[in-house]
């Protein structure tokens, strides 16, 4: 009888991995899940990618790499498909029963009330109750609140049929993903990973699996909830510190101080970790992670995480501040808002990726439309696509002659090459708003632009 992975000792797990005798199913093959699945397949392990997105499944089956803004994995993608190490499906009943390792890379967004939404994980947990093979191991990479595994998720897998029991006939643990979109391959090869399990056996198995696939330091944590707490702590740290710098920027504007000059000097001090101001904090991680911790604290009363809550309020106020900068520039110009044309530069929540999840651009655009301004959009990752009910421009030059104000929201590398003299000479009116510190204030003013920079002084 062939041993199941949970019954193997460490040497047996390592041998099974080295002989490619372990099969893997990655559930959720999006921004993080697909590179993760490709990494497992590239290590030699037969890997199934499972997703409910039928268009994504169709695209992958046609050997069309979907993450064009994620360099490095395109070649791996083609190789593992050609070598039949990676296949995809939307049928959980076909993928899970034949897999030794079930890895979950599912979204954990928040709803309109800023409550974490674990519906995707809960749905899969209930299905694992039916389809998970005894003796296998479940690993959650999704970002979740401390205690979610122990208090809820493993109970969903166990269900009430008494077929499965965590620690008895299946194992479960976590390895929270830590990759930065746009740099996933580099991060997978450099950043340490956290390992946590419901017991020592699950921890050891996960350690051996990830040690086989990823050339990084693996840090053992006491349990699942501690590993998840570390992941949240690192991201909430960033959210809070961005809020601190955003708040400083609002003050420095009034004081006539350039925040970017302050930060460039401040970061020369050995214990200062620089964070930059901006139009808002978007993406599937930072804002959500702060609310995950806030949600975890609710059962203990309202006195916890006051700094985190304040940070969220500040960061969520920044889109309105960008609009205020636009209105102030129009006032200086003496230009009425009615029928004025605004060109938004950048939709993505961060530079150089195609991703608009929780991007502050949406709120800024909505506010401008309510002011009866005509909004045009250019983002190199969304040419000719319809976003927020607006067809994005193919390039800046086609539209610049009709533009009254340019508003930079995302610091894509392409925008750093804009020649301000050339842009100013072609604009209908010469207003420039920079929410990311891309443009030099003196150069903008010398080009004849009415310039407003977030945190740049007036």
N, C-alpha and C positions, 0 to 999 in steps of 0.2 A: 504494500500500500504506500502510495506517494505521500510524503509528509506535507502538511499544510504549512504555510509560512509562519503562522503564529506558534507552531509546535517545534520549529527549528531553533537550534542554538546559533550563536553568532557565526561560528565557522560554517555551519550549514547554509545560513543565509548568504554569507559571502560567496560560497561556492555556487549556490543557485544563481546569484547575480552575475558572477564571472562567466558562467556557462549559458547565460541568457535564458534561464529556466523560469524566470519570474515574469508574469504578465501584468500589465498596468492599465487601468482605466482612469483617464482624467475627465472628470465631469465639469463642464464649463470651459470652453476653449476660446475664450475671448482674449483681451489684451494681455493678461498674465497667463491664463491657462494654456493657450496655444504654445507660447515659447516654452512653458514648463513641460508640456507633452512632447514637444520636439526634443527637448533636452533628454528626457527619459528614453525616447526612441533612438536618439543619437548615441546613447550609451550602449545600445545593443538590445535593449529590452523591448519586446513586442508591446506596443502601446495603442490603445483605442481612445480616440477623442470623442466624447459624447456631448451633444449640445442640442437644445430644442430649436435653435435658429436654423431653419431649413435652408435659407439662402446661404448661410455660412457653410453648412455641410456641402451644399452643391458646389460652392466656389472651391472648397478644398479638394473635393473629388475631381474637379477639373484641373487640378494642380495649379491653381491661381493663388499665390501667397497673399493673404488678406491684409497683413500688417506692413504696408509699404513704407510707413514711417518708423519701422522698428528694424534697424539694420542688423545684419549678421545672421539672422535665422532663415533668410530666403534660400541660401544654398543648402543648409541643413534640411529645410522643408522638402526640397526637391530630392535630396539624397535618400531620406528615410522613406519617402513614398515610393521611390524607384526600387529600393531594397525591401519593400513590403514590411517595414518595421512600424509603420504608422498608418492606421486606417481611421475613418470617422463614421459615426452613425448618430441617429437621433433616437434609437431604440434601446432604452435602458435594459430591457429584458434580454437583449442579445449581448450587451457589453459586460454588465456587472457579474453575472454568474460565472463567466469564464476567466475572470481576473483575480489575481492574488492580492493586488494592491489597488484600492479605490481612493483616488486623490480628488478632493473637492476644491475647485477654484471658481466658486460661485459669487455673484455680486451680493453685496450687503449694503444697499443704499439706505436712504431715509425717506419717510413719507412727508407730506406737506406740513405735518405737525412736528417735524424734526425728530420723529421716533424711528429708531433703526428698524429696517424691514428685512426680516430673515425668512421671508416666505419661500425664496428659492431653496434655501438650506432645509427648511422644514418639509417642503415637498419632496426633496430628494431623500431626506431621512426616512420618511414614510415608505418610499419606494424601496429603499434598501432593506427595510423590514421584510419585504416580500422576495427580493431578488439577491440579496447578499449571500454568498456561499460561506458556510461555516469554515473557520480556519483562516479567513482572510483578514486584512487590516485596512482600516479606514483612516485616511490622513486628511485633515482639514487645513488648507492654506488660506482660506478666506479670512478676512479680518472681522473678528467678533468680540463681543464683550467677555470679560473674564467670568467664567462660570457657565457660559452657555453650553459648552460641551457636557460638563458634568451634571448640570441641573436640568437640561432639556434634551439636547441632541441625541445623546446615547440612548435615552429613554424612547425617543421616536424610532430608533433602529430596533430596539428590543421589542417594542410594541406589546401587545397583550396575547400573542400567540405562543409565547414561551419557546419559540424556535431558536431565538438568539439571546445570548447573555454576554454582555461586555466582560472581557477578562476570562471568560470560561470557554466560549467557542468563537469569539472574534475579538480583535484588538482595535483600539481607536486612540488617536493622538493628533497632535498639531505640529505644523511647521509653517508659521505665518510667512507669507510672501513679503519680500522687502524691496522688490525691484522698482526702479524709477522709469515710468514710461518714456520711451525714446532712447533708453540706455539699458535695456533689460539684459542683453547678452553680457555687457560689461559688468553689471551688478551681479548676475548669476555666477560670474567667474571671480568676483572679488569680495562681495559682502558676506560676512558671517551669517549663518542661519541658526534659528532657535529651534530646539527640539523639546517637545513635551508629550508625555503620554499619561494614560490613566493608571499605569503601573510600570514597573521596571522593564518588563518584557516588551511592552509596546514601545517604550522609549528606545530600547536597544535595537529593535527591528528598524524603526524609523531612522535611527542613527546610521545603521549599516546601509540602508537604501540610499539615503542622501549622500553619504560618503562615497558611494559608488558612482553617483551621477554628477555631483557638483564638486569642483576643486576648491572648496572654501572651508573655513573653520566652522565647526558645528558646536553650538553651545547648548549643553544639557540644562534644562530647567526642571525645577522640582515637580511640576505638573502642567497640565494644559492651561489653566487659568493664569499662571504666572507668565508663561510664554506669550499669551495674548495680551497681558497687561504691559509687557515690555514693548510689543508692537504699537499699542495705542499710545504709550508714554512718549515714544520717539516722535510720532506724528503730531500729537497734541502739543508737545514742546515747540514744534515749528509753528503751529497755528497761533499759539499764544505769543510767541516772539515776533511773528509778522504783525500781529495786532499792536504790540508795543511800538514797533517801528512805524506802523501806520498812524498811531496816535501822536508820536513825535513829529511825524511829517505834517500833520494838521497844525501843530504849534509852530513848527519851523517856517511854514508858509507865512504865517502872520508876522514872524520875527524877521522875515527877509533872509532866511538861512537856507542854503541848498543842502537838503538831506543827503544827497548822494556824496557830496564833499565830506560831510560828517562821517558817513559810514566808511568811506575809503580810508580815512585817517584812523577811525576807531578800530578797524580790523587789524591794524598793525600791533595792537596790544595783544599779548599772548593768550589771554583768557577771554577775549571777545569773539563770539561766533556771529558772523554777520548774517542778517536777514534783511530783505529789501521790501519797501512799500509797494503798493499796487492797487489796482482797481477793485480787488476783491480776491478771496481765496476760493478757488473752485476745485473741480476734480472729484473722483470717487473716494478719496482718502481723507484729507485733512478736515474738511468741515464735518464729514460723517463721523470720523473718529472722535472728534470732540463731543459730538452729541451721543456717541456710544458710551463714553465715560460718564457724561451727564446723566444719561438714562440709568446707568449702573448705580449711580449715587442716590437716585430718587427714593429708593426704599428706606434710606437712612435719614431723610429729611432734606430741607432746602438749603442748609448751611454749608454744604460741601461744594467744592470746585467753583468758588466765586470768581476766581481769576479766569478760569476756562470760559465761564458764562460771559464775563465782560469781554474777553477776547473775541468771542463769537459776535457779540453786539457790534464791536468796533469793525471787524472785518466785513460784516454784513451791511455796514453803513457806507462803505467805500464807493459802491456804484453811484449812490446819490451825490457823493462829493465830486466825482468825475463830472456828473451832469452840472453841478454848481460851477465847476471850473469852466465848462463850456458856456454857461450863461454869463459868467463874469467876462469872458473874452468877447462875447457878442456885445455886451454892454460897452466895453472899451471901444470896440469898433464902431459903435453906433448903428449896428445892423439889426433890423428887426428879425425875430425868429420866423415869422410867417413865410412859408415856402422856401426856407433856406435848406441847402443841401449839405448833409453831413456824410463824410466818408469814414466808416469804421475800419481800422486796420487791425485785423486779427480777431478771430472768434474763439480759438482754442483756449482752454483754461491754463495752459502752460506753453512755453515756446517749443516750436519744432515738432509737435505731435498733432495728429488729426484726432482731436477729442474735445468735445464741447460739454462734457458732463459738468453740471453746476457752474458753468463759466459765468463770470460776472458780465460778460458781453450781453447776455440775454436781458438782464435787468436794465442795463444801460440803454439798450435799444428800445425796450418797452417804454421806458421813461421819455425818451426822445420822441417816440411816435405819439405819445400822449400830449406832448407839447406841439404837435402838428408839424414837426420837422420831417423832411424827406430824408430817409436813411438809405445809404448805399453801403455795401460791404465788400471789402477785398481781404481774402485770406488765401495764401498760396495752396493750402490743403483743401480748399472748398471751392475752387473755381467752377463757376456755372452751376453749382448745386443750390438747391432751394433750402435755405436755413432760416428759421423763424419767419417763414412766409415771404422771404426776400431772396431773389435770385442773386447770388454772389457774382461780382465782376470777374472777368478773366484777367485783367491787369489794371494797374493804377492809371496808366497813360490814357486809356480809353475814356475815362470819366473825370479826370482831374480838372479839366477846364470848366466844368459846371459846379465845382465844389466850393462851398463857402468855408467849411471847417473840416480839417482832418483830425481824427481822434484815434490815437494809438492805444489799443487795449492789450494786445499780446506782443511780446518782444521776440517775434520770429527773427531769425538771423537775416532773412531777406530785407527786413525793414531797416537794419543797421546800415545798409548800403544806400539808402535814399539820400540824394543830394538836395539839401534844403534850398539852395539858390534856384535850382531847376524847378523844384516843386512850387516854390513861392511865385516864380515867374509865370506859371501856367494856371494857378488857381484863380477862380472867380473872385474870391475874397481870401485874405491871407491869415487865417486863424489855424493854429496848431495846438492841440492838446496832447500831452505825453503823460500817460499814467504809469509808465514803467521805467523812466529814467534812461531812455534810449538815446535821446537827442541832447546835444550840448545847448544849453540855454543861450549863451552868448552868440553861438553860430546861428541859432534860429532868429534871434533878434537882428543880427547883422544882415540876414537874408530878407529882412523886412516883414517877418512874420510876427503877428500878435501871439505870443507864446504863453501857455500855461502848463506847468509841469507839476505833477502831484508831489508835494513836499519840496518844491524847488524855490519857494519864496516868490514874491511879486514885486 
